[in-house]
Each structure stands twice: as structure tokens, then as C-alpha cells.
């Protein structure tokens, strides 16, 4: 069966409900305010800024933002130091939209297209059977680029049913083939498509992640 945004898989629907529970109640180790708070964005802040500047992008969607904690702070980490001011100002954006289906305050899908889309620590949380429509959605929201980081390892967190929150663990080749297939389909249909940037982390502390892009 082919799943879509309007008819996602039963597993996708179940996982969104799990995320809502965990956002509200926290996990065994983390309070609710710390659970999926968006802190995984930190290692990508400087790299995302470079991509934004490359395309002179002014609008951005954070798809799967969690609680988006860094966007409310008056300082944020970059390369081991603290930058003062807002993250939106650092990136030079005129408009920023946060979306996360598992966090009710940010669960409304946008109805506009953005210059760029970022998706950090999200793809491995999507069931494999829903991957095509989610990648299509990400590409459809991006005018210039989509930046996605993907973990290749099991997470420390588990769902209430005991399963690991990283539900889709594949090698980089599988991910690139998936993204390239969907991008080529978009090009054939619309005559244009955003570039993608895929950043792969082999472990939680990976200091040298693999970066692959459609701009080759």
C-alpha cells in the first residue's frame, strides 16, 4: 500500500501519538521541558548558516523542530562558544516557521513555500513505509534547499511500547537513493526542485559526519 500525508501508515499515526505523550510527560531520564526540546540543532547552526548564505535565503521552515528551544533563547552555541542574539538574526532570516506533528503548539502544517527547509534529527524517526511522502513533502516546501541530518545508530530513547525511537536505520547509500529518486520525480513533474544536503552521523558523538548533496 502507498501511504500519503492524508493516509499515513498506522505506525506513523501511532508514533505521533507517542511523541505527544512524551512531549507532555517526558521520559524516564528527562523532564517534559527537556524532551525533544530541539537541542539537536546545535551542531548544525553554523553549517546551516553557510547554506542559507549560499542561496541568499530569507525564509526557513524547521520541519520536526521539537519544542524549538534555541529559537526562544538570547544566545546559542556555535563552535564551542556562545553567540548573543537570536538564531533567526544570526541566520539573517526575515521569516522562520517551526513545525512538529508531535508537539501540539507547533503541529499546524504551513501552507507556504520557504527558501529553505531544515530537518535535524528527524528522518530516522519516520517509518520506512512513510518515507517517500515525507521526503516529497520536505522537497515541496523548499524553494532553494532542504538540509537534513540523519542518524545511523539506535537512539537512547524508547517509545512507551519499548521500541527504539530511531525506527528507520539505513546506510547512507539507501538514504541518497531515496532522496535522489524523489527529487528526480519532482524535477520530471515540475521542472524544478530544491537541492538537498544530507548529513550522516555514525554515532551520537561523531565529530566528522559524512555530508552528501545533490549539488555535485
Residue frames as a rotation matrix with the C-alpha (Angstrom) as fourth column:
UNK 1
0.573 0.820 0.000 0.00
0.820 -0.573 0.000 0.00
0.000 0.000 -1.000 0.00
UNK 2
-0.410 -0.658 0.631 1.14
0.627 -0.706 -0.329 3.53
0.662 0.261 0.703 -0.78
UNK 3
0.167 0.423 -0.891 0.85
0.948 -0.318 0.026 5.90
-0.272 -0.849 -0.454 2.16
UNK 4
-0.128 -0.099 0.987 0.40
0.546 -0.838 -0.014 9.68
0.828 0.537 0.161 1.93
UNK 5
-0.932 -0.150 0.329 0.04
-0.130 -0.708 -0.694 12.73
0.337 -0.690 0.641 4.16
UNK 6
-0.202 0.946 0.255 -3.76
-0.926 -0.269 0.266 12.25
0.320 -0.182 0.930 4.20
UNK 7
0.885 0.446 -0.132 -3.47
-0.390 0.866 0.315 8.47
0.255 -0.227 0.940 4.67
UNK 8
-0.110 -0.979 0.171 -0.26
-0.935 0.043 -0.353 7.77
0.338 -0.198 -0.920 6.64
UNK 9
-0.338 -0.083 -0.937 0.62
-0.005 0.996 -0.086 4.31
0.941 -0.025 -0.337 7.89
UNK 10
0.766 0.614 -0.192 -0.89
0.144 0.127 0.981 3.10
0.627 -0.779 0.009 11.17
UNK 11
0.224 -0.766 -0.602 2.64
0.971 0.232 0.066 3.07
0.089 -0.599 0.796 12.61
UNK 12
-0.632 -0.428 0.646 3.18
0.443 -0.884 -0.152 6.74
0.636 0.190 0.748 11.71
UNK 13
0.176 0.803 0.570 -0.08
-0.243 -0.525 0.815 7.70
0.954 -0.282 0.103 13.44
UNK 14
0.781 0.073 -0.620 0.88
0.502 0.518 0.693 5.64
0.371 -0.852 0.368 16.48
UNK 15
-0.178 -0.954 -0.239 4.30
0.962 -0.118 -0.246 7.27
0.207 -0.274 0.939 16.70
UNK 16
-0.453 0.093 0.887 2.87
0.053 -0.990 0.131 10.80
0.890 0.106 0.444 16.51
UNK 17
0.667 0.734 0.127 0.64
-0.149 -0.036 0.988 9.89
0.730 -0.678 0.086 19.46
UNK 18
0.510 -0.574 -0.640 3.69
0.842 0.485 0.236 8.55
0.175 -0.659 0.731 21.33
UNK 19
-0.521 -0.755 0.398 5.57
0.669 -0.650 -0.359 11.80
0.530 0.079 0.844 20.69
UNK 20
0.031 0.617 0.786 2.66
-0.236 -0.760 0.606 13.82
0.971 -0.204 0.122 22.05
UNK 21
0.881 0.281 -0.380 2.71
0.244 0.418 0.875 11.71
0.404 -0.864 0.300 25.22
UNK 22
0.194 -0.910 -0.367 6.48
0.977 0.213 -0.013 12.09
0.090 -0.356 0.930 25.61
UNK 23
-0.441 -0.271 0.856 6.43
0.319 -0.938 -0.132 15.83
0.839 0.215 0.501 24.96
UNK 24
0.343 0.724 0.598 3.83
-0.367 -0.482 0.795 16.16
0.864 -0.493 0.101 27.71
UNK 25
0.987 0.158 0.035 5.17
-0.104 0.451 0.886 13.67
0.124 -0.879 0.461 30.26
UNK 26
0.219 -0.973 0.070 8.88
-0.972 -0.212 0.096 13.49
-0.079 -0.089 -0.993 29.48
UNK 27
0.339 -0.200 -0.919 10.89
-0.224 0.932 -0.285 10.28
0.914 0.303 0.271 29.61
UNK 28
0.765 -0.055 -0.642 12.42
0.565 0.537 0.627 8.33
0.310 -0.842 0.442 32.46
UNK 29
-0.134 -0.942 -0.307 15.57
0.987 -0.154 0.041 10.49
-0.085 -0.297 0.951 32.33
UNK 30
-0.903 -0.240 0.357 14.25
0.335 -0.913 0.233 13.82
0.270 0.330 0.904 31.08
UNK 31
-0.430 0.777 -0.459 11.56
0.245 -0.390 -0.888 16.21
-0.869 -0.494 -0.023 32.25
UNK 32
0.411 0.701 0.583 8.91
0.769 0.077 -0.634 17.22
-0.489 0.709 -0.508 29.74
UNK 33
0.846 -0.083 -0.527 10.60
-0.213 -0.958 -0.191 20.58
-0.489 0.274 -0.828 29.08
UNK 34
-0.113 -0.986 -0.119 13.83
-0.699 -0.006 0.715 18.78
-0.706 0.164 -0.689 28.10
UNK 35
-0.202 0.101 0.974 12.23
0.357 0.934 -0.023 16.05
-0.912 0.343 -0.224 25.98
UNK 36
-0.064 0.071 0.995 12.61
0.998 0.022 0.062 16.69
-0.017 0.997 -0.072 22.25
UNK 37
0.413 0.202 -0.888 13.43
0.476 -0.879 0.022 20.30
-0.777 -0.431 -0.459 23.03
UNK 38
0.980 -0.027 0.195 15.26
0.169 -0.395 -0.903 20.93
0.102 0.918 -0.383 19.74
UNK 39
0.590 -0.807 -0.040 18.77
-0.459 -0.375 0.806 20.93
-0.665 -0.457 -0.591 21.21
UNK 40
0.234 -0.501 0.833 19.95
0.591 0.754 0.288 18.52
-0.772 0.425 0.472 18.48
UNK 41
0.922 0.139 0.362 20.04
0.374 -0.565 -0.736 21.57
0.102 0.814 -0.572 16.22
UNK 42
0.764 -0.579 -0.285 23.22
-0.185 -0.619 0.764 22.84
-0.618 -0.531 -0.580 17.91
UNK 43
-0.099 -0.919 0.382 25.89
0.334 0.331 0.883 21.04
-0.938 0.215 0.274 15.78
UNK 44
-0.089 0.165 0.982 24.26
0.985 0.160 0.063 22.33
-0.147 0.973 -0.177 12.59
UNK 45
0.602 0.477 -0.640 23.82
0.471 -0.860 -0.198 26.02
-0.645 -0.182 -0.742 13.32
UNK 46
-0.066 -0.716 -0.695 27.00
-0.336 -0.640 0.691 27.24
-0.940 0.279 -0.198 11.57
UNK 47
-0.830 -0.259 0.494 26.65
0.302 0.535 0.789 24.84
-0.469 0.804 -0.366 8.63
UNK 48
0.100 0.949 0.300 23.02
0.952 -0.004 -0.306 25.85
-0.289 0.316 -0.904 8.07
UNK 49
0.489 0.025 -0.872 24.09
0.068 -0.998 0.009 29.50
-0.870 -0.064 -0.490 8.07
UNK 50
-0.589 -0.785 -0.193 26.58
-0.201 -0.088 0.976 28.74
-0.783 0.614 -0.106 5.27
UNK 51
-0.644 0.426 0.635 23.87
0.747 0.528 0.403 27.11
-0.164 0.734 -0.659 3.13
UNK 52
0.449 0.824 -0.345 21.46
0.738 -0.560 -0.377 29.99
-0.504 -0.085 -0.860 3.81
UNK 53
0.201 -0.460 -0.865 24.12
-0.230 -0.880 0.415 32.48
-0.952 0.115 -0.283 2.73
UNK 54
-0.761 -0.512 0.399 24.99
0.212 0.386 0.898 30.44
-0.613 0.768 -0.185 -0.36
UNK 55
-0.431 0.694 0.577 21.42
0.886 0.203 0.417 30.76
0.172 0.691 -0.702 -1.65
UNK 56
-0.957 0.068 0.283 20.73
-0.116 -0.981 -0.157 34.16
0.267 -0.183 0.946 -0.06
UNK 57
-0.300 0.881 -0.367 17.68
0.604 0.473 0.641 32.60
0.738 -0.029 -0.674 1.51
UNK 58
-0.746 0.093 0.659 15.37
-0.401 -0.853 -0.334 34.73
0.531 -0.513 0.674 3.65
UNK 59
0.253 0.860 0.443 12.64
-0.957 0.155 0.246 32.30
0.143 -0.486 0.862 4.77
UNK 60
-0.713 -0.593 -0.373 13.07
-0.479 0.801 -0.358 28.97
0.511 -0.077 -0.856 6.51
UNK 61
0.566 0.823 0.038 10.97
-0.657 0.424 0.623 26.06
0.497 -0.378 0.781 7.75
UNK 62
-0.692 -0.637 0.339 12.24
-0.716 0.547 -0.433 23.89
0.091 -0.543 -0.835 10.61
UNK 63
0.276 0.780 -0.562 10.41
-0.700 0.564 0.439 20.63
0.659 0.272 0.701 9.92
UNK 64
0.556 -0.059 -0.829 10.37
0.466 0.848 0.252 18.44
0.688 -0.527 0.499 13.03
UNK 65
-0.003 -0.590 0.807 11.58
-0.256 -0.780 -0.571 21.23
0.967 -0.209 -0.149 15.29
UNK 66
-0.376 0.002 -0.927 10.54
0.825 0.456 -0.334 19.64
0.422 -0.890 -0.173 18.57
UNK 67
0.460 0.550 -0.697 9.90
0.829 -0.548 0.114 22.40
-0.320 -0.630 -0.708 21.09
UNK 68
0.433 -0.311 0.846 12.34
0.586 -0.616 -0.526 24.67
0.685 0.724 -0.084 19.22
UNK 69
0.641 -0.098 -0.761 14.17
0.724 -0.251 0.642 25.72
-0.254 -0.963 -0.090 22.36
UNK 70
-0.381 -0.920 -0.089 17.03
0.834 -0.383 0.397 27.57
-0.399 0.077 0.914 20.65
UNK 71
-0.351 0.287 0.891 14.68
0.661 -0.598 0.453 29.93
0.663 0.748 0.020 18.88
UNK 72
0.740 0.667 0.083 13.49
0.384 -0.521 0.763 31.42
0.552 -0.533 -0.641 22.16
UNK 73
0.431 -0.645 -0.632 16.95
0.834 0.016 0.552 31.93
-0.346 -0.764 0.544 23.71
UNK 74
0.956 -0.135 -0.262 19.01
-0.174 -0.976 -0.132 35.12
-0.238 0.171 -0.956 23.70
UNK 75
-0.042 -0.972 -0.230 22.20
-0.963 -0.022 0.269 33.18
-0.267 0.232 -0.935 22.97
UNK 76
0.946 0.312 0.086 23.11
-0.267 0.903 -0.337 29.90
-0.183 0.296 0.938 21.28
UNK 77
0.269 -0.909 0.319 26.22
-0.066 0.314 0.947 27.74
-0.961 -0.276 0.025 20.83
UNK 78
0.969 -0.130 -0.208 28.45
-0.201 0.067 -0.977 27.90
0.141 0.989 0.039 17.75
UNK 79
0.379 -0.883 -0.277 31.76
0.113 0.341 -0.933 26.01
0.919 0.322 0.229 17.63
UNK 80
-0.071 -0.417 -0.906 32.10
0.878 0.405 -0.255 25.75
0.474 -0.813 0.337 21.38
UNK 81
-0.962 -0.228 -0.154 31.33
0.273 -0.855 -0.442 29.43
-0.031 -0.467 0.884 22.06
UNK 82
-0.090 0.966 -0.244 28.19
0.801 -0.076 -0.594 31.44
-0.592 -0.248 -0.767 22.71
UNK 83
-0.779 -0.016 0.626 26.68
0.463 -0.687 0.559 33.81
0.422 0.726 0.543 20.17
UNK 84
-0.655 0.555 -0.513 24.49
0.265 -0.467 -0.844 36.59
-0.708 -0.688 0.159 21.54
UNK 85
-0.548 0.562 -0.619 21.20
-0.801 -0.566 0.195 37.48
-0.241 0.603 0.761 19.92
UNK 86
0.394 0.797 0.458 18.55
-0.528 0.605 -0.596 35.35
-0.752 -0.007 0.659 18.26
UNK 87
-0.336 -0.457 0.824 19.21
0.331 0.761 0.557 32.42
-0.882 0.460 -0.104 15.96
UNK 88
0.560 0.619 0.551 16.94
0.756 -0.109 -0.646 34.00
-0.340 0.778 -0.528 13.36
UNK 89
0.878 -0.302 -0.372 19.13
-0.346 -0.937 -0.055 37.11
-0.332 0.177 -0.926 13.31
UNK 90
-0.058 -0.959 0.279 22.32
-0.385 0.279 0.880 35.01
-0.921 -0.056 -0.385 13.07
UNK 91
-0.285 0.024 0.958 20.91
0.682 0.708 0.185 33.26
-0.674 0.706 -0.218 10.03
UNK 92
-0.888 -0.091 -0.452 19.75
-0.158 -0.860 0.484 36.55
-0.433 0.501 0.749 8.51
UNK 93
-0.687 0.686 0.239 16.16
0.704 0.548 0.451 35.41
0.178 0.479 -0.860 8.06
UNK 94
-0.783 0.532 0.322 13.10
-0.482 -0.847 0.226 37.54
0.393 0.022 0.919 7.55
UNK 95
0.299 0.934 0.197 10.67
-0.929 0.238 0.283 34.72
0.217 -0.268 0.939 8.36
UNK 96
-0.831 -0.532 -0.163 11.02
-0.450 0.814 -0.367 31.47
0.328 -0.231 -0.916 10.30
UNK 97
0.289 0.956 0.048 8.36
-0.872 0.242 0.426 28.78
0.396 -0.165 0.903 10.78
UNK 98
-0.782 -0.497 0.376 8.52
-0.617 0.702 -0.356 25.83
-0.087 -0.511 -0.855 13.19
UNK 99
0.295 0.874 -0.387 6.58
-0.859 0.420 0.294 22.61
0.419 0.245 0.874 12.61
UNK 100
-0.876 -0.482 -0.002 6.43
-0.445 0.811 -0.380 19.41
0.185 -0.332 -0.925 14.62
UNK 101
-0.153 0.907 -0.393 3.50
-0.378 0.314 0.871 16.96
0.913 0.282 0.295 14.39
UNK 102
-0.052 0.087 -0.995 4.21
0.662 0.748 0.031 15.55
0.747 -0.657 -0.096 17.85
UNK 103
-0.760 -0.214 -0.613 4.15
0.610 -0.559 -0.561 18.88
-0.223 -0.801 0.555 19.68
UNK 104
0.088 0.976 0.198 0.61
0.982 -0.052 -0.182 20.36
-0.167 0.210 -0.963 19.60
UNK 105
0.396 0.105 -0.912 1.63
0.202 -0.979 -0.025 24.07
-0.896 -0.174 -0.409 19.85
UNK 106
-0.286 -0.595 -0.752 3.63
-0.669 -0.438 0.601 23.66
-0.686 0.674 -0.273 16.59
UNK 107
-0.528 0.063 0.847 1.62
0.260 0.961 0.091 20.91
-0.808 0.269 -0.524 14.88
UNK 108
0.609 0.763 -0.219 -0.07
0.041 -0.306 -0.951 23.04
-0.792 0.570 -0.218 12.21
UNK 109
-0.034 -0.599 0.800 1.31
0.904 0.323 0.280 22.40
-0.426 0.733 0.530 8.73
UNK 110
-0.426 -0.142 -0.894 2.36
-0.103 -0.974 0.204 25.59
-0.899 0.179 0.400 6.91
UNK 111
0.506 0.648 0.569 0.58
0.572 0.242 -0.784 26.50
-0.646 0.722 -0.248 3.69
UNK 112
0.843 -0.307 -0.442 3.50
-0.491 -0.775 -0.397 28.35
-0.221 0.552 -0.804 2.08
UNK 113
0.714 -0.699 0.015 6.79
0.590 0.592 -0.549 27.54
0.375 0.401 0.836 0.37
UNK 114
0.828 -0.493 -0.268 10.08
-0.057 -0.548 0.835 28.56
-0.559 -0.676 -0.481 2.00
UNK 115
0.505 -0.740 -0.444 13.51
-0.822 -0.255 -0.509 29.38
0.263 0.622 -0.737 0.60
UNK 116
-0.536 -0.752 -0.385 15.00
-0.520 0.653 -0.551 26.65
0.665 -0.095 -0.741 2.78
UNK 117
0.739 0.673 0.027 13.92
-0.467 0.483 0.741 23.71
0.485 -0.560 0.671 4.91
UNK 118
-0.505 -0.855 0.122 15.91
-0.716 0.335 -0.613 22.15
0.483 -0.396 -0.781 7.75
UNK 119
0.708 0.675 -0.207 15.15
-0.500 0.687 0.527 18.76
0.498 -0.270 0.824 9.24
UNK 120
-0.327 -0.940 0.097 17.57
-0.673 0.160 -0.722 17.81
0.663 -0.302 -0.685 12.01
UNK 121
-0.965 -0.100 0.240 17.31
-0.240 0.702 -0.671 14.51
-0.101 -0.705 -0.702 13.90
UNK 122
-0.107 0.994 -0.029 14.01
-0.803 -0.104 -0.588 13.64
-0.587 -0.039 0.809 12.22
UNK 123
0.006 0.196 -0.981 14.34
-0.935 0.350 0.064 11.31
0.356 0.916 0.185 9.21
UNK 124
-0.770 -0.377 -0.515 15.36
-0.211 0.912 -0.352 8.25
0.602 -0.163 -0.782 11.21
UNK 125
-0.810 0.549 0.208 12.20
-0.208 0.063 -0.976 8.75
-0.549 -0.834 0.063 13.30
UNK 126
-0.027 0.808 -0.588 9.96
-0.965 -0.174 -0.196 8.25
-0.261 0.562 0.785 10.23
UNK 127
0.249 0.152 0.957 8.69
-0.075 0.988 -0.137 4.72
-0.966 -0.037 0.257 9.46
UNK 128
-0.753 -0.643 0.139 10.20
0.053 0.151 0.987 3.36
-0.656 0.751 -0.080 6.26
UNK 129
-0.370 0.676 0.637 6.77
0.911 0.397 0.109 2.87
-0.179 0.621 -0.763 4.67
UNK 130
0.708 0.644 -0.291 6.09
0.601 -0.765 -0.233 6.63
-0.372 -0.010 -0.928 5.02
UNK 131
-0.140 -0.905 -0.402 9.47
0.515 -0.413 0.751 7.85
-0.845 -0.102 0.524 3.84
UNK 132
-0.564 -0.118 0.817 8.55
0.822 -0.179 0.541 8.70
0.082 0.977 0.198 0.24
UNK 133
0.375 0.791 0.484 5.69
0.710 -0.580 0.398 11.02
0.596 0.195 -0.779 1.09
UNK 134
0.722 -0.185 -0.667 7.65
0.485 -0.553 0.678 12.71
-0.494 -0.812 -0.310 3.88
UNK 135
-0.416 -0.909 0.019 10.62
0.591 -0.254 0.765 13.37
-0.691 0.330 0.643 1.56
UNK 136
-0.319 0.404 0.858 8.20
0.844 -0.290 0.450 14.64
0.431 0.868 -0.248 -1.09
UNK 137
0.742 0.651 -0.158 6.71
0.640 -0.619 0.454 17.00
0.198 -0.439 -0.877 1.49
UNK 138
0.303 -0.729 -0.613 10.13
0.475 -0.442 0.761 18.30
-0.826 -0.522 0.212 2.52
UNK 139
-0.676 -0.570 0.467 11.16
0.665 -0.200 0.720 18.91
-0.317 0.797 0.514 -1.09
UNK 140
-0.021 0.779 0.627 7.81
0.865 -0.300 0.402 20.54
0.501 0.551 -0.668 -1.79
UNK 141
0.804 0.318 -0.502 8.29
0.566 -0.670 0.481 23.07
-0.183 -0.671 -0.718 0.99
UNK 142
0.086 -0.895 -0.437 11.77
0.393 -0.373 0.841 24.11
-0.916 -0.244 0.320 -0.16
UNK 143
0.955 0.189 -0.227 12.46
-0.097 -0.523 -0.847 26.64
-0.278 0.831 -0.482 -2.89
UNK 144
0.430 -0.879 -0.206 16.28
-0.850 -0.317 -0.421 26.58
0.304 0.356 -0.883 -2.68
UNK 145
-0.526 -0.725 -0.443 17.37
-0.436 0.678 -0.591 23.74
0.730 -0.118 -0.674 -0.42
UNK 146
0.824 0.560 0.088 16.48
-0.368 0.410 0.835 21.06
0.432 -0.720 0.543 2.13
UNK 147
-0.339 -0.930 0.141 19.06
-0.657 0.127 -0.743 20.33
0.673 -0.345 -0.654 4.83
UNK 148
0.775 0.632 0.033 18.55
-0.493 0.570 0.658 17.04
0.397 -0.526 0.753 6.70
UNK 149
-0.445 -0.862 0.240 20.76
-0.858 0.335 -0.389 15.33
0.255 -0.379 -0.890 9.25
UNK 150
0.610 0.625 -0.487 20.25
-0.547 0.777 0.312 11.59
0.573 0.076 0.816 9.66
UNK 151
0.001 -0.564 0.826 21.42
-0.932 0.298 0.204 9.32
-0.361 -0.770 -0.526 12.49
UNK 152
0.050 -0.099 -0.994 22.72
-0.665 0.739 -0.107 5.88
0.745 0.666 -0.029 11.53
UNK 153
-0.831 -0.436 -0.346 22.61
0.011 0.608 -0.794 4.42
0.556 -0.664 -0.500 15.05
UNK 154
0.053 0.869 -0.492 19.95
0.752 0.290 0.592 3.44
0.657 -0.401 -0.638 17.64
UNK 155
0.011 0.049 0.999 18.82
-0.362 -0.931 0.050 6.19
0.932 -0.362 0.007 20.00
UNK 156
-0.954 -0.294 -0.059 18.96
-0.025 0.274 -0.961 6.14
0.298 -0.916 -0.269 23.79
UNK 157
-0.515 0.835 0.195 15.23
-0.758 -0.337 -0.559 6.95
-0.401 -0.436 0.806 23.98
UNK 158
-0.933 0.354 0.069 12.45
0.350 0.843 0.408 4.39
0.086 0.404 -0.911 23.55
UNK 159
-0.437 0.871 0.224 8.73
-0.470 -0.433 0.769 4.74
0.767 0.231 0.599 22.94
UNK 160
-0.124 0.485 0.866 6.13
-0.979 0.083 -0.187 3.74
-0.163 -0.870 0.465 25.54
UNK 161
0.876 0.460 -0.148 5.85
-0.481 0.859 -0.174 0.37
0.047 0.224 0.974 23.74
UNK 162
0.579 -0.719 0.384 9.58
0.009 0.476 0.879 -0.25
-0.815 -0.506 0.282 24.31
UNK 163
0.574 -0.357 0.737 10.70
0.818 0.290 -0.497 0.19
-0.036 0.888 0.459 20.70
UNK 164
-0.391 -0.836 -0.386 13.61
0.741 -0.534 0.406 2.47
-0.546 -0.128 0.828 19.79
UNK 165
0.404 0.594 -0.695 12.71
0.113 -0.787 -0.607 5.98
-0.908 0.167 -0.385 18.61
UNK 166
-0.346 -0.516 -0.783 15.08
-0.809 -0.260 0.528 5.60
-0.476 0.816 -0.328 15.64
UNK 167
0.338 0.677 0.653 12.73
-0.270 0.735 -0.622 3.39
-0.901 0.034 0.432 13.66
UNK 168
0.990 -0.039 0.135 14.49
0.141 0.278 -0.950 3.56
0.000 0.960 0.281 10.28
UNK 169
0.332 -0.943 -0.032 18.20
-0.409 -0.174 0.896 2.73
-0.850 -0.285 -0.443 10.33
UNK 170
0.908 -0.049 0.416 19.75
0.394 0.440 -0.807 2.54
-0.144 0.897 0.419 6.86
UNK 171
-0.113 -0.991 -0.066 23.17
0.802 -0.130 0.583 3.20
-0.586 0.013 0.810 5.34
UNK 172
-0.291 -0.035 -0.956 23.90
-0.165 -0.983 0.086 6.49
-0.943 0.182 0.280 3.54
UNK 173
-0.993 -0.106 -0.059 23.55
-0.078 0.188 0.979 4.84
-0.092 0.976 -0.195 0.12
UNK 174
-0.442 0.897 0.026 19.93
0.896 0.439 0.069 3.91
0.051 0.054 -0.997 0.87
UNK 175
0.120 0.493 -0.862 19.11
0.563 -0.749 -0.350 7.44
-0.818 -0.443 -0.367 2.02
UNK 176
-0.576 -0.387 -0.720 20.73
-0.321 -0.704 0.634 9.10
-0.752 0.596 0.281 -1.00
UNK 177
-0.952 0.254 0.169 18.88
0.278 0.493 0.824 6.78
0.126 0.832 -0.540 -3.38
UNK 178
-0.126 0.952 -0.278 15.60
0.963 0.050 -0.264 7.63
-0.238 -0.301 -0.923 -1.65
UNK 179
0.110 0.136 -0.985 16.16
0.209 -0.972 -0.111 11.39
-0.972 -0.194 -0.136 -1.78
UNK 180
-0.780 -0.464 -0.419 17.51
-0.296 -0.316 0.901 11.33
-0.551 0.827 0.110 -5.34
UNK 181
-0.759 0.569 0.317 14.56
0.647 0.603 0.466 9.25
0.074 0.558 -0.826 -6.56
UNK 182
0.193 0.891 -0.412 12.06
0.887 -0.338 -0.315 11.67
-0.419 -0.304 -0.855 -5.07
UNK 183
-0.094 -0.298 -0.950 13.97
-0.063 -0.950 0.305 14.74
-0.994 0.089 0.070 -6.30
UNK 184
-0.960 -0.280 -0.010 14.13
-0.040 0.104 0.994 13.37
-0.277 0.954 -0.111 -9.85
UNK 185
-0.384 0.901 0.203 10.41
0.923 0.370 0.105 12.67
0.020 0.227 -0.974 -9.75
UNK 186
0.313 0.457 -0.833 9.81
0.528 -0.812 -0.248 16.28
-0.790 -0.362 -0.495 -8.70
UNK 187
-0.520 -0.584 -0.623 12.07
-0.245 -0.597 0.764 17.56
-0.818 0.550 0.168 -11.49
UNK 188
-0.926 0.192 0.325 10.20
0.378 0.479 0.792 15.46
-0.004 0.856 -0.516 -14.05
UNK 189
-0.056 0.993 -0.108 6.86
0.996 0.048 -0.076 16.70
-0.070 -0.112 -0.991 -12.78
UNK 190
0.697 0.391 -0.601 7.57
0.510 -0.859 0.032 20.38
-0.504 -0.329 -0.798 -12.03
UNK 191
0.654 -0.525 0.545 10.77
0.452 -0.307 -0.837 21.13
0.607 0.794 0.037 -13.97
UNK 192
-0.093 -0.700 0.708 12.49
-0.476 -0.593 -0.649 22.31
0.875 -0.397 -0.278 -10.79
UNK 193
0.742 0.246 -0.624 13.40
0.398 0.587 0.705 21.02
0.540 -0.771 0.338 -7.34
UNK 194
0.750 -0.508 0.423 15.44
-0.659 -0.632 0.408 22.24
0.060 -0.585 -0.809 -4.38
UNK 195
-0.101 -0.848 -0.520 18.88
-0.377 0.516 -0.769 20.83
0.921 0.119 -0.372 -3.68
UNK 196
0.937 0.344 -0.065 19.28
-0.077 0.385 0.920 18.51
0.342 -0.856 0.388 -0.73
UNK 197
-0.183 -0.950 0.252 22.08
-0.672 -0.066 -0.737 18.32
0.717 -0.304 -0.627 1.82
UNK 198
0.828 0.434 -0.356 22.23
-0.100 0.738 0.667 15.07
0.552 -0.517 0.654 3.82
UNK 199
-0.137 -0.844 0.518 24.46
-0.817 -0.199 -0.541 14.97
0.560 -0.497 -0.662 6.89
UNK 200
0.592 0.346 -0.728 25.02
-0.062 0.920 0.387 11.47
0.804 -0.184 0.566 8.33
UNK 201
0.049 -0.520 0.853 26.07
-0.978 -0.200 -0.066 10.82
0.205 -0.830 -0.518 11.93
UNK 202
-0.126 -0.198 -0.972 27.57
-0.211 0.963 -0.168 7.38
0.969 0.184 -0.163 12.59
UNK 203
-0.277 0.041 -0.960 27.33
0.878 0.416 -0.236 7.88
0.390 -0.908 -0.151 16.37
UNK 204
0.726 0.638 -0.256 25.99
0.684 -0.631 0.367 10.41
0.072 -0.442 -0.894 18.85
UNK 205
0.565 -0.584 -0.583 29.43
0.071 -0.669 0.740 11.95
-0.822 -0.459 -0.337 19.27
UNK 206
0.324 -0.434 0.841 30.51
0.925 0.333 -0.184 11.74
-0.200 0.837 0.509 15.63
UNK 207
0.215 -0.323 -0.922 32.88
0.171 -0.917 0.362 14.66
-0.962 -0.235 -0.142 15.11
UNK 208
-0.728 -0.476 -0.493 33.29
-0.420 -0.260 0.870 14.07
-0.542 0.840 -0.011 11.39
UNK 209
0.129 0.881 0.455 29.85
0.021 0.456 -0.890 13.39
-0.991 0.124 0.040 9.89
UNK 210
-0.679 -0.270 0.683 29.50
0.625 0.277 0.730 12.37
-0.386 0.922 -0.020 6.26
UNK 211
-0.067 0.638 -0.767 27.95
-0.196 -0.762 -0.617 15.13
-0.978 0.109 0.176 4.10
UNK 212
-0.710 -0.055 0.702 26.38
0.627 0.404 0.666 14.33
-0.320 0.913 -0.252 0.72
UNK 213
-0.224 0.602 -0.766 24.48
-0.175 -0.798 -0.576 16.71
-0.959 0.005 0.284 -1.53
UNK 214
0.504 0.484 0.715 22.61
0.656 0.324 -0.682 16.84
-0.562 0.813 -0.154 -4.83
UNK 215
0.906 -0.233 -0.353 24.86
-0.363 -0.857 -0.365 19.77
-0.218 0.459 -0.862 -5.80
UNK 216
0.161 -0.875 0.457 27.58
0.020 0.466 0.885 17.63
-0.987 -0.133 0.092 -7.36
